[in-house]
Amino acid sequence: MSRSPFAPLARCASLAALAWGLAAAPAAAQPGPSAAAPSAALGLQPTRAGLQAALSSLEAAGAAGAGEAELIRARLRDGDFQVGDQLGVTVEGEQALTATFTVGAGRVLVLPGLGDVSLAGVLRSEAEAKLTADLRRYLREPVVHVHPLVRLAVIGQVRQPGYYVLAADALVSDAIMAAGGPLPTAKLAAARIERGPQRIWEGRALQQAIAQGRTLDQMSLRAGDQISVPNDSGSRGAAAMRAALAVPGAILALVAGIKVM
């Protein structure tokens, strides 16, 4: 079955509508703190120094930055890796060590034939150096590449609710699209991110982070966090999604009516 030449256009329209719905809510309708750590300070893959700089900025903002500041403090204290996390590991010239590995009990990564590597207190940005240092006990000058993955739940008004494993440098919108994208009844502007019973991102703070294009890593998300998209059939985000998805269909209908000369 041949793929429609307009499939990429449809996907672009969906992504555009999703981004609009997530980031274009009126300020008056966005509760919660507005302070957010600057993306430039965090970097693409936040380092310990970058997180500490961001924490200082948030602490200076006072109550407005308290929520994200607490997320960063937890990272600096406990590290990023949780039991069940996955890491894509490549060790050049070592096929047995080139695979996707899962973090086990005690935040330990079990490497075949080499024993355990503890990731307790380790940030994602530190994992490559940590594995390299540990592998030097067994291999001569190992060349190691690590790609951390994050397992998130996406629930609510999406086409395929469930758990999804994404790269740590993915966006919130990537997670929603992995779940099939929002339903027409989704109120994207009211989306929130939860950790257990706690709402760790919502309202203006979440909208600002999305508008800045911040990654899951930059937002201090971790395995088990949950993106919740609530219901609102009259929302502007839902209307934008319906309109955007109608555009490729209209183009296809137009093209179907054109006779090839």
Salt bridges, closest charged atoms under 4 A:
GLU59 OE2 - ARG73 NH2 3.23
GLU68 OE2 - ARG214 NH2 2.42
GLU70 OE1 - ARG73 NH1 3.22
ASP78 OD2 - ARG77 NH2 3.17
ASP80 OD1 - ARG75 NE 2.70
GLU92 OE2 - HIS145 NE2 3.00
GLU126 OE2 - ARG48 NE 2.85
ASP134 OD2 - LYS130 NZ 3.30
ASP134 OD2 - ARG137 NH2 3.73
GLU194 OE2 - ARG192 NE 2.68
GLU202 OE1 - ARG199 NH1 3.19
ASP217 OD1 - ARG75 NH2 2.59
ASP217 OD1 - ARG124 NH1 2.78
ASP225 OD1 - ARG195 NE 2.76
ASP232 OD2 - LYS187 NZ 3.81
